[in-house]
Structures are given as structure tokens and as C-alpha cells.
Amino acid sequence: MARSYRQGKVGCARRVQHHISLTESALLSYNVYWGHAESHTLNSTAVQALQDLANRLCIHSFRATCASGSGHPTSCCSTAEIVSVLFFHTMRYKQTEPEHRDNDRFVLSKGHAAPLLYVAWAEAGGISEPDLLNLRTIHCDLEGHPTPRLSFVNVATGSLGQGLGAACGMAYTGKYLDKASYWMFCLLGDGESSEGSVWEALAFASHYSLDNLIAVLDVNRLGQSGVTPLEHCTDIYRSLCEAFGWNTYLVDGHDVETLCHVFRRAAQVKNKPTAIVAKTFKGRGIPDVEDAENWHGKPMPKERAQEITRLIESQIQTNRNLIPKPPVEGSPQLSITNIKMTWLPDYKVGDRIATQKAYGLALAKLGYANERVIVLDGDPKNSSFSEGFGKEHPERFIKCFNSEQNVVSVALGCAACGRTIAFVSTLAAFLTRAFDQIRMGAISQTNINLIGSHCGVSVGEDGPSQMALEDLAMFRSIPNCTIFYPRDAVSAEHSVYLAANTKEMCFICPSWPETAVIYTPEENFEIGQAKVIRYSVNDKVVVIGAGVTLHEALEAADALSQQGISVCVIDSFTIKPLDAATIITCARATGGRVITVENHHQEGGIGEEVCAAVSGEPDIHVHQLAVSGVPEKSGKPRELLDVFGISARHIIAAVKYTLMN
């Protein structure tokens, strides 16, 4: 089949051909060197069997996407040989135990090629072929993009640019924590290489010398709606990967023999990750579709699919079942459940300490309770106070520099397969740029814990760019995410331990200003249980606060008490799940008068959460105090709380207004 390069790329095409010929020449010398060692596996029969398997993978992909009426068969075609070689020649795993801790790992970063992953597991015996025809249907686990609902998928992919970061996390865990022999493979598309998170991951892998990581870049020239920026200029991709410190090879991605050799060669490289830049063609083998635009995400019409299937079947010479090699066992058995607080918090009532400093101390303490606790931070470890963990447990502290998207992706990879208890620590405002990675973490059913410091206007003089005012809204929108908002050092420490024992994602929201400890070390905390810290039979209003605003609420309560007005003060502790029962009970006892005060924007915050919780209750009115608009001032924390209407003075005014109305 004729292949043509687009106008304006002739010089680039010639350079690519030159580099590919050099690579093949080098591989030829390599094959002579390794010839006897591999002669029993890379004879012509074995090569033909792998090529035939690649063709069968394409056929199954056509049939599955045709049956569902949707999917990406052309994307499957460009990587069929790569997947054939990986799953049935290179990777070592137990196909009957896809979650075995010693298996090689695989991340399909270009998640839209999911049918190819599914049919590979069908060939390995993990999926029945009839199930493939239920692709993308409501009662089938074979979704449009991979998720861990399937036992052979470690992290969800499909939002492009995130798979390599997760693969880095798995590779880091394998090399530095498990000290095991399993390998990490990641298959990326060239279209997703425009995502900055890909290059963050490349830098991370090189910095940590992840020589157990091999990334394959499928350069098929075409994205969803047109050509990619570099088209088939694979030499530029190679130069970029090498500039990031990766050992890099250029290959013909449809040549199974070359692929076998280059994977073997990559396995000999020490102290560098390997990138295999594979020149491929989208829709490979399909007449009038190969290397043609406007076929992304389009299944073949059934009549056309039958014709294509017959054409590909005519090229198959064998029907040999290929059995993957078993893994080399040796990864340590471990437990990351039921972590106990080894000693009570070392604080006295009245001590003054910032909750974000308290969480840093709690992390360091937690590291002694379980050797699988790890902490990932960017650059602000000295202001987020995670550096204490790094000093106590340097072998489990992963510095990810200023790359918040990659920090979250790496954490997802570290936590995959139940190998670590991962905490991500940074400024909460910076986590907003990683929202997509966090969202995909929820789809991955991850149990990572995120700690976002410097919340609200109370960060003070640093100004609005450092103020996290949207983080509660962001994390409230994440399914099954527990949100802790500790009020003092004791509750901050308990938050860390509760998060470590929670099977789903957690977010802890500590504060910058020093505040007084109000809880004794023996206080018991539970997820979804609020603390009623001030109440009497004469209470007229319920005031609900969190973090620093709770201190303002207590100050207001003291002042109101001197004026003969008694109020109930509630520490929500967890914003999600919210203790609706306690709030409703207290609200009924005070005539349905509730005031919420928060160091965040109103939209998506605590006030809206309380409003939703009491919406079915008659005669409960909620008055919300929150930060409105975009802050345009710097100043002392107490000054800013007052300027933006969430200080004790404003709470007093709100209580009196509520009583009058």
C-alpha cells in the first residue's frame, strides 16, 4: 500500500528514514551479538506468530467496535504490533492472576485504544471473545476507556497526557520501595505529547533514573481532528526525549522483529528510562483509511469491516497460541490497613500552633506507624511543612518539584496495586491545576490523600494568588472523596491517621495562622461526625465554622454571651461527609436559625453543603458568611478575615440580624 508524506515535510521524512536506517543497522549488529541467546525465540516462526497475532488483534478490534457502533479501531491498528510484542514476547505476567504483585505493569496512556488492550487480554485468556462484542454496552465492564473495574487495569486513562506520570509512580515504587524485578511499560500517543504533563513525567523519570520504565510513543501522525504538530518527524521526538535524559530508540512500529530486539536492548540500559519512538500509521492495513484524516473514533461500517477482516485474515499464516512468560517473583508482601496511632497527640489545650504545621508533624509520626507511608511534594515543602517527613523518612519522601499535575499522577501510580499509602502535599491553590488528574484518580478508585495548605484569605500578605478559595468546591465535586477541615493541632493529627485508613480519596484542608488547641489528646474523631463544642438549653442560633473561622465563632460566642445571647457552635470536622443529623438536631433546638462562616468562596463551600443537608427540613434558615468576589488586598490574616466579612465582628452582626428577622 502506498504511503505518502504531506507537502512541506519532505526534508523531515528523509531525516526520519535516515535515522530509522541507522537504528536498524545498530540493531543488526546487536542481533549478531545476541543471536545465539535469542535464536530459540526470535526465529522466523516466532516472528510470524507475533505478526499473525497482531493481525488477529486488529480483527477483534474491528469486530468489537462494529458491534458497539463506536470506538477507535484505527488507533488500535497503529499499535497492534507493539501490543503483540509487549504482551506475548516482552512482558512477564501471570495471565490467570492479573493483579499478581510481581507482574510487569502496563499503562495504556492513549486510552481510546482500549479495544486493543481488551483483545490482548482475550488472547491471553483473561476475557472471553464473546464479551468483546459487548464493548461499550451498559452491562459490560469493557468501557470506552480503561478503568480499574477490570482486574488488569491499574489506573484509569482516557484523559490524555496522564498515563506516563502514573507509570512513573509504579516504576518508582518498583525500584525504590519494592526493590523488585517487575517492569513498567507505558504506551502513549503522539497527539497527547502536546500535553505539558507528559514532559513533567519525562523530567521526573529521568531525575529518578527509572531504568525499569519503558515508554513507547506511537507516532502515527494523526490526532482527532487533523495532523499532529510534528507529524512523522520522529527524529524531533527522539531529540526531545534525549534532551530530557532518556535513552531513546527509533523504530518501525509495525516491524515485530525490530520491536522484539529493541525491547530486549532497552532492558540492558542502566540508570536511564527508555523511550521507544515508533513510527506507525493510523488505520494500518485498511485500504483508503491508512494514514488518512477524519477516521479517528469511527468504527468501520459492517460491510466494510467484513471486507477488511477477510483481507487481513488472508495474511495470517499461523494460528499459534502465544503464552506470556511468568514473572520473576520476589516483591515483598505488605499490609497498608488498620494503621494505629502509636501515641496520642503531644499537645495541651491552649497551645498555639498552625494546623498545617501540625499535619506535617503528624505525617512524620505516621511514617513510623507503617513503612509504606510515602509523601510527595513539589517545591514548597518548607512552607507546607512536609519537609519534616522528608527528614525523618528520606527514602520515602518524593520531591516532584513544581509540577502539580505530575505529582498527582505519580501518586496515583505509587498507590496502584495496593503498594503504598500516598500523601500529596502542596499549597491548595496549586492543586487546582491538577483537577483533571484528581478527577481521573476518582475514576481509578484510588486511595491517595491530598493535603492542600494555605487555604483561604487567612494566608495573609502573600495575596490572592496564594489563597485557596475554590478547593472545597473542587473536592466536593469528586465522588467518594472525604474532606477534612481540622480546627486545631489535635484534630489535624487525627485527620492524617483517619485519611491513611480510608480506602478512597481524601483531602485535608489545614490553615496557615497559629490557632489555639481546644481538644484534649484523648478526644475521639470519626469521619462524618461533627463536634458540638459549645451549647446550652438557651441557644438561639447555630454557628457552623471550620478551621480558623471556628476560632472567630468562639470569640463571637463569648462576646454575645456577655450580652445575654447564647449560641451553639459546631465544628464540622469533615465537610464531606457532613454530619447532617447533628446540624439538623441543633438547628431545631434553636428555632431553625443557622449561620455558616467559612474562609472560602460561597460557591461550592460549607454553606452550600449545609443548605443541601437541611433542604428537606421545614423552617430551617441558613445565613451564609463567606469570601465574596476576588480578593484584591494583602494584609495580616485577622485583618483580611475582617475585610472579607468572616471575622468575629461580622458573626456577631449576623447573629443579631438573624434573631431580628
C-alpha positions in Angstrom: 0.0 0.0 0.0 1.4 3.4 -1.0 2.3 5.8 1.8 2.9 9.5 1.2 4.3 12.3 3.2 2.5 15.6 3.3 3.8 18.6 1.4 6.3 20.6 3.4 7.6 17.6 5.3 9.8 16.0 2.7 13.0 17.0 4.4 11.7 15.7 7.7 10.7 12.5 6.1 14.1 11.9 4.7 15.7 12.6 8.1 13.3 10.1 9.7 14.2 7.5 7.1 17.9 8.1 7.7 17.6 7.7 11.5 15.5 4.6 11.1 18.1 3.0 8.9 20.8 3.9 11.4 18.7 2.3 14.2 18.1 -0.8 12.1 21.8 -1.0 11.4 22.6 -0.8 15.1 20.0 -3.4 15.8 21.5 -5.7 13.2 24.9 -5.5 15.0 23.1 -6.1 18.2 21.3 -9.1 16.8 24.6 -10.6 15.8 25.9 -10.1 19.3 22.8 -11.6 20.9 22.0 -14.0 18.1 22.6 -17.3 20.0 20.9 -16.1 23.1 17.7 -15.3 21.3 17.7 -17.8 18.5 15.2 -20.0 20.2 12.6 -17.2 20.5 13.2 -15.0 17.5 13.3 -17.5 14.7 11.1 -16.8 11.7 8.3 -18.9 13.1 8.1 -16.9 16.3 8.3 -13.6 14.3 5.4 -14.8 12.1 3.4 -15.9 15.0 3.7 -12.4 16.6 2.7 -10.7 13.3 -0.2 -13.0 12.9 -1.3 -12.2 16.5 -1.1 -8.5 15.7 -3.4 -9.1 12.8 -5.8 -11.0 15.0 -5.8 -8.2 17.5 -6.8 -5.8 14.7 -9.6 -8.1 13.5 -11.0 -8.4 17.0 -10.9 -4.6 17.4 -12.8 -4.2 14.1 -15.5 -6.7 15.3 -15.8 -5.2 18.8 -16.1 -1.6 17.6 -18.5 -2.6 14.8 -20.7 -4.4 17.3 -20.8 -1.4 19.6 -21.2 1.1 16.8 -18.4 3.3 18.4 -14.8 3.2 19.3 -11.3 3.8 17.8 -10.3 0.9 15.5 -7.8 3.0 13.5 -5.9 3.9 16.7 -5.8 0.2 17.5 -4.3 -0.6 14.1 -1.3 1.7 14.6 -0.2 -0.1 17.8 -1.2 -3.7 17.1 2.3 -5.0 16.6 3.6 -3.1 19.6 1.0 -4.6 21.9 1.5 -8.1 20.3 5.2 -7.9 21.1 4.7 -6.4 24.6 2.1 -8.8 25.8 3.3 -12.0 24.2 7.1 -11.7 24.0 8.4 -9.0 26.3 6.2 -8.7 29.4 6.3 -11.2 32.2 3.0 -11.8 34.0 0.5 -14.4 35.1 -2.5 -14.1 32.8 -4.6 -16.0 35.3 -3.6 -13.6 38.1 -3.6 -10.1 36.5 -3.2 -8.5 39.9 -0.2 -10.5 41.0 2.3 -8.2 42.7 5.2 -9.4 40.6 3.6 -8.9 37.2 5.0 -6.4 34.8 2.7 -3.4 34.7 1.3 -1.8 31.6 -0.5 1.6 31.2 -2.3 2.5 28.1 -2.0 6.2 28.2 -3.7 6.6 24.8 -6.8 5.1 26.5 -9.0 5.4 23.4 -7.2 2.4 22.0 -8.9 0.4 24.8 -10.3 -2.3 22.4 -6.7 -3.4 21.6 -6.0 -3.8 25.3 -9.1 -5.9 25.8 -8.5 -8.1 22.8 -4.9 -8.7 24.0 -6.3 -10.0 27.3 -8.8 -12.1 25.4 -5.8 -13.7 23.5 -4.2 -14.2 26.9 -7.3 -15.9 28.2 -8.4 -13.2 30.6 -11.6 -12.2 28.6 -13.9 -14.4 26.6 -14.1 -13.5 23.0 -17.9 -13.2 23.1 -17.5 -10.5 25.8 -15.6 -8.4 23.3 -18.8 -8.0 21.3 -20.4 -6.3 24.3 -17.8 -3.5 24.2 -19.2 -0.1 25.5 -22.6 -1.6 26.4 -24.3 -0.8 29.7 -23.9 -4.3 31.3 -20.3 -4.8 30.3 -17.1 -3.8 32.1 -15.3 -3.2 28.8 -15.8 0.6 28.8 -14.8 3.0 26.1 -11.6 3.8 28.0 -9.8 1.6 30.6 -10.7 1.7 34.2 -9.7 -0.4 37.2 -13.1 -2.1 37.2 -11.0 -4.5 35.2 -8.5 -6.5 37.2 -5.8 -6.0 34.6 -6.1 -2.2 34.6 -4.2 -0.3 37.4 -5.2 3.3 36.7 -7.9 4.9 34.6 -6.8 6.5 31.4 -8.5 8.4 28.6 -7.9 12.0 29.6 -4.7 12.3 27.6 -1.3 13.1 29.0 -1.7 11.3 32.3 -0.6 7.7 31.8 3.1 8.3 31.8 3.0 10.1 35.2 1.1 7.1 36.7 3.7 4.8 35.1 6.4 6.8 36.7 4.8 6.2 40.1 4.6 2.5 39.6 8.2 2.4 38.3 9.4 4.4 41.3 7.6 2.1 43.7 9.1 -1.0 42.0 12.7 0.4 42.0 12.9 2.2 45.3 10.3 0.7 47.6 9.6 -2.8 46.5 13.1 -3.2 45.1 11.5 -5.8 42.8 12.2 -7.1 39.2 8.9 -6.1 37.6 9.0 -3.6 34.7 6.7 -0.7 33.8 5.6 -0.2 30.3 3.6 2.8 29.0 2.1 3.3 25.6 1.5 6.9 24.6 0.1 8.6 21.5 1.8 11.4 19.7 -1.3 13.6 20.0 -1.1 13.6 23.7 2.5 14.6 23.7 1.3 18.2 23.3 0.1 17.9 27.0 2.6 19.6 29.4 2.0 16.8 31.9 3.8 14.4 29.6 7.0 16.4 29.8 6.7 16.8 33.5 6.6 13.0 33.7 9.6 12.7 31.4 11.6 15.0 33.6 10.6 13.1 36.7 11.6 9.7 35.3 15.0 10.9 34.2 15.7 12.7 37.6 15.0 9.5 39.5 16.8 7.2 36.9 13.8 4.9 36.4 15.6 2.3 34.3 12.7 -0.1 34.9 10.4 2.1 32.8 9.9 1.9 29.1 7.6 4.3 27.3 6.5 3.6 23.7 5.5 6.7 21.7 3.1 5.7 18.9 3.8 8.3 16.3 1.0 7.8 13.8 0.9 11.4 12.6 -2.8 11.9 13.2 -4.8 13.3 16.1 -8.5 13.5 16.4 -9.3 16.3 14.0 -6.1 16.6 12.0 -2.4 16.1 11.9 -0.2 16.4 15.0 2.3 19.3 15.2 5.4 17.2 14.3 3.6 14.7 12.1 6.1 11.9 11.3 9.2 13.8 12.3 10.3 11.1 14.7 13.8 12.5 14.9 12.5 15.5 16.7 10.7 13.3 19.2 13.9 11.4 19.7 15.9 14.6 20.3 13.3 15.9 22.8 13.3 12.6 24.8 17.1 12.6 24.8 17.2 16.2 25.9 15.1 15.1 28.9 17.7 12.4 29.7 16.0 9.4 28.3 17.7 6.5 26.4 15.9 6.6 23.1 15.4 4.4 20.0 13.7 5.0 16.7 11.9 2.0 15.2 9.4 1.0 12.6 6.4 0.3 14.9 5.0 -2.3 12.5 8.1 -4.5 12.4 7.7 -7.1 15.1 11.2 -8.4 14.9 12.8 -5.0 15.4 10.4 -4.3 18.3 11.4 -7.6 20.0 15.1 -6.7 19.7 14.7 -3.1 20.8 12.7 -4.1 24.0 15.5 -6.6 24.8 18.1 -3.9 24.2 16.3 -1.4 26.4 16.3 -3.9 29.3 20.1 -3.8 29.4 20.2 0.0 29.9 21.0 1.2 33.4 20.2 4.4 35.2 18.0 5.8 32.5 14.4 5.3 31.4 13.9 4.3 27.8 11.7 5.9 25.2 10.9 3.9 22.0 9.7 6.3 19.3 7.7 4.1 16.9 6.8 5.4 13.5 3.4 3.9 12.7 0.3 4.5 10.5 -3.2 5.1 11.8 -5.6 2.6 10.3 -2.6 0.4 9.2 -3.7 -2.2 6.7 -7.1 -0.7 5.9 -7.3 0.4 2.2 -8.2 4.1 1.8 -8.1 4.6 5.5 -4.5 4.0 6.4 -2.8 7.4 7.2 -6.0 9.2 6.2 -7.6 12.0 8.2 -11.1 12.1 9.6 -11.2 8.4 10.7 -10.5 9.0 14.4 -13.1 7.4 16.7 -15.1 5.9 13.8 -15.9 2.2 13.6 -15.9 0.6 10.2 -19.3 0.1 8.5 -20.2 -3.6 9.0 -19.9 -4.4 5.3 -16.6 -2.7 5.1 -15.4 -4.4 8.3 -16.1 -7.8 6.8 -14.1 -7.0 3.7 -11.2 -5.7 5.8 -11.4 -8.8 8.0 -11.1 -11.1 5.0 -8.2 -9.1 3.7 -6.3 -9.3 7.0 -7.2 -13.0 7.5 -5.6 -13.8 4.2 -2.3 -12.5 5.5 -2.4 -14.8 8.6 -0.1 -17.8 8.2 -0.4 -19.4 11.7 -2.9 -19.8 14.5 -0.4 -20.4 17.2 -1.3 -19.6 20.8 1.4 -17.5 22.5 1.8 -17.9 26.2 3.3 -14.9 28.2 6.3 -15.6 30.3 5.8 -15.8 34.1 7.1 -13.1 36.3 10.2 -13.2 38.5 8.7 -13.4 42.0 10.1 -11.5 44.9 8.1 -8.4 45.7 7.5 -8.1 49.4 4.2 -8.9 51.0 2.8 -6.0 52.9 -0.1 -4.6 54.8 -1.4 -1.0 54.5 -4.5 -1.4 56.6 -5.5 -0.7 60.2 -2.8 1.8 61.0 -2.8 2.7 64.6 -1.7 6.0 66.3 1.3 4.8 68.2 1.0 7.6 70.8 -1.5 10.3 71.5 -1.0 13.9 70.1 1.5 15.7 72.1 -0.4 19.0 72.6 -2.1 20.7 75.6 -5.3 22.7 75.5 -4.2 26.3 74.9 -1.1 25.6 72.9 -0.8 27.7 69.7 0.2 26.0 66.5 -0.9 26.2 62.9 -2.8 23.2 61.7 -0.6 22.9 58.6 2.5 22.6 60.8 0.6 20.1 63.0 -0.2 17.9 59.9 3.5 18.0 58.9 4.5 16.7 62.3 1.7 14.1 62.1 3.0 12.8 58.8 6.4 12.3 60.2 4.9 10.4 63.1 2.7 8.4 60.8 5.8 7.3 58.9 6.9 5.3 61.9 3.5 3.5 62.1 3.8 2.0 58.7 6.8 1.7 56.4 4.6 2.1 53.3 3.6 5.6 54.0 5.1 7.9 51.4 4.8 11.7 50.9 5.1 13.5 47.6 5.6 17.3 47.5 6.6 19.9 45.0 8.9 22.7 45.9 7.1 24.4 48.9 7.8 21.6 51.3 9.3 24.1 53.8 6.1 26.2 53.9 3.7 23.3 53.7 5.7 21.6 56.5 6.0 18.2 54.7 9.8 18.5 54.9 9.6 17.1 58.4 8.6 13.8 56.9 11.5 14.1 54.4 14.0 14.5 57.3 12.6 11.5 59.2 12.0 9.2 56.3 14.1 10.5 53.3 13.8 7.2 51.5 10.0 7.6 51.3 9.9 11.3 50.5 9.4 12.0 46.8 10.2 15.5 45.7 8.4 16.3 42.5 9.3 19.9 42.1 6.9 22.4 40.6 4.7 20.0 38.6 1.4 19.6 40.4 -0.2 17.6 37.6 2.6 15.1 37.6 2.7 15.0 41.4 -0.9 13.7 41.5 -0.3 11.3 38.6 2.8 9.8 40.2 0.9 9.4 43.5 -1.8 7.5 41.6 0.8 5.2 40.3 2.5 4.7 43.6 -0.8 3.9 45.2 -1.9 1.5 42.5 -1.8 -2.2 43.2 -2.1 -1.5 46.9 1.7 -0.9 47.3 1.7 2.4 49.3 -0.2 4.9 51.4 0.4 8.0 49.4 0.1 11.6 50.6 0.4 14.6 48.3 1.3 17.8 50.0 1.4 21.3 48.4 -0.5 24.6 48.5 -4.2 24.0 47.9 -4.3 26.8 45.4 -1.8 24.9 43.2 -3.8 21.7 43.4 -6.5 23.3 41.2 -4.3 23.0 38.2 -4.3 19.2 38.8 -8.1 18.9 38.9 -8.2 16.6 35.9 -5.6 14.3 37.4 -7.6 14.3 40.7 -10.8 13.6 38.7 -9.2 10.7 37.0 -8.0 9.5 40.4 -11.6 9.1 41.5 -12.3 7.1 38.3 -9.2 5.0 39.2 -10.8 4.2 42.6 -7.6 5.5 44.3 -7.0 5.9 48.0 -4.4 8.8 47.7 -4.6 11.6 50.2 -4.1 15.2 49.2 -3.2 17.9 51.7 -3.7 21.5 50.5 -2.2 24.1 52.8 -2.6 27.9 52.8 -6.4 27.8 52.4 -8.5 31.0 52.3 -7.8 34.7 52.8 -6.0 33.9 56.1 -2.8 33.2 54.2 -2.3 37.0 54.7 0.3 39.1 53.0 1.0 36.7 50.0 -2.2 37.9 48.4 -4.9 36.3 46.3 -2.7 34.2 44.0 -1.8 32.0 47.0 -5.3 31.9 48.5 -7.2 28.7 48.0 -10.8 29.8 47.8 -12.1 27.2 45.4 -10.6 24.0 46.8 -13.6 22.9 48.8 -15.9 23.3 45.7 -13.4 21.3 43.7 -13.1 18.4 46.1 -16.8 18.4 47.0 -17.4 17.6 43.3 -15.2 14.5 43.4 -17.2 11.3 44.1 -16.4 9.4 47.3 -13.9 12.0 48.4 -13.6 12.6 52.2 -12.8 16.3 53.1 -11.2 17.0 56.5 -11.1 20.6 57.8 -9.2 20.4 61.1 -9.8 23.1 63.6 -6.7 22.6 65.8 -3.5 20.6 66.0 -5.2 17.6 67.7 -7.9 17.3 65.0 -5.2 17.8 62.3 -3.3 14.8 63.6 -6.4 12.7 63.7 -7.3 13.7 60.2 -4.0 12.3 58.9 -4.5 9.0 60.6 -8.1 8.7 59.5 -7.1 9.5 55.9 -4.4 6.9 56.0 -7.0 4.3 56.9 -9.6 5.4 54.3 -10.0 3.3 51.2 -10.9 6.2 49.0 -9.5 9.6 48.1 -9.2 12.2 51.0 -8.5 15.9 51.1 -7.2 17.6 54.2 -7.5 21.4 54.4 -5.2 22.9 57.0 -4.6 26.6 57.8 -1.6 28.9 58.0 -2.3 31.1 61.1 -1.4 29.8 64.5 -4.5 28.9 66.5 -5.2 27.6 70.0 -5.6 23.9 70.7 -9.1 23.2 72.0 -9.3 19.5 72.0 -7.6 17.2 74.5 -5.3 14.5 73.1 -7.8 11.8 74.2 -10.6 13.3 72.0 -12.1 10.8 69.6 -12.7 11.8 66.0 -14.7 10.0 63.3 -15.4 10.7 59.7 -18.8 12.3 59.2 -19.1 13.2 62.9 -19.2 16.9 63.8 -18.2 18.3 67.2 -20.6 20.5 69.1 -18.1 22.4 71.1 -20.4 25.0 72.7 -24.1 24.6 73.5 -26.8 25.2 76.2 -30.5 24.9 76.5 -30.7 28.7 75.9 -29.0 28.7 72.5 -30.7 31.0 70.0 -28.6 30.4 66.9 -26.3 27.6 65.5 -22.9 28.9 64.1 -21.0 26.4 62.0 -17.3 27.0 61.3 -14.2 25.2 60.2 -10.5 25.9 60.6 -9.8 29.5 61.5 -13.4 30.6 61.3 -14.2 28.3 64.2 -12.0 30.4 66.4 -13.8 33.5 65.2 -17.1 31.8 66.0 -15.9 31.1 69.6 -14.8 34.6 70.0 -18.1 35.9 68.8 -19.9 33.4 71.1 -18.0 34.8 74.1 -18.9 38.4 73.2 -22.6 37.5 72.6 -22.8 35.6 75.9 -21.8 38.8 77.7 -24.8 40.4 76.0 -27.1 37.7 77.1 -27.3 35.9 73.8 -26.3 32.2 73.8 -25.3 30.4 70.6 -24.4 26.9 69.7 -21.0 26.4 67.9 -20.3 23.4 65.7 -17.0 22.2 64.3 -18.0 20.4 61.2 -14.5 18.5 61.1 -15.4 16.7 57.9 -17.1 18.8 55.2 -17.8 15.7 53.2 -19.5 13.6 54.5 -21.2 16.3 56.5 -22.8 15.4 59.8 -26.3 16.5 58.7 -28.0 14.8 61.7 -26.2 16.8 64.3 -26.7 20.0 62.4 -30.4 19.4 62.0 -30.9 18.5 65.6 -29.1 21.6 66.8 -30.9 23.8 64.3 -34.3 22.5 65.5 -33.3 23.3 69.1 -32.5 26.9 68.1 -35.6 27.7 66.1 -34.1 26.8 62.8 -31.5 29.6 62.8 -28.2 28.6 61.3 -25.2 30.7 60.3 -22.2 29.2 58.4 -18.9 31.0 58.3 -16.1 29.9 56.0 -12.7 31.1 54.8 -13.6 30.2 51.2 -15.9 31.3 48.4 -19.6 30.7 49.0 -20.0 28.8 45.7 -19.5 25.1 46.4 -18.4 25.7 50.0 -19.6 24.8 53.5 -22.7 27.0 53.4 -24.0 25.4 50.3 -23.2 21.9 51.7 -25.3 22.8 54.9 -28.1 24.2 52.7 -28.3 21.0 50.8 -28.3 18.9 54.0 -31.2 20.8 55.5 -33.2 21.4 52.3 -35.8 18.8 53.2 -36.3 20.3 56.7 -39.1 22.8 57.2 -38.4 26.1 59.0 -34.6 25.9 58.9 -32.9 29.1 57.5 -29.2 29.2 56.7 -27.4 32.5 56.6 -24.0 32.2 54.8 -20.9 34.2 55.6 -18.1 33.6 53.0 -15.5 35.4 51.0 -17.1 37.2 48.1 -15.5 38.4 44.9 -11.9 38.3 44.0 -9.7 39.4 47.0 -7.6 42.4 46.0 -5.7 43.0 49.2 -2.7 41.8 51.2 -2.6 42.1 54.9 -2.5 40.4 58.2 -4.7 37.3 58.5 -7.0 38.8 61.1 -7.3 42.0 59.0 -8.3 40.0 55.9 -10.8 38.0 57.8 -12.5 41.2 58.9 -12.2 42.9 55.5 -14.0 40.0 53.8 -16.7 39.6 56.4 -15.9 36.4 58.2 -14.4 37.7 61.5 -16.0 37.6 64.9 -17.4 41.1 64.4 -19.3 40.0 61.4 -20.5 36.8 63.0 -21.9 38.9 65.9 -23.7 41.1 63.4 -25.1 38.1 61.6 -26.4 36.5 64.8 -28.3 39.7 65.7 -29.6 40.1 62.2 -30.9 36.5 62.2 -32.6 37.0 65.6 -34.3 40.2 64.4 -35.6 38.5 61.2 
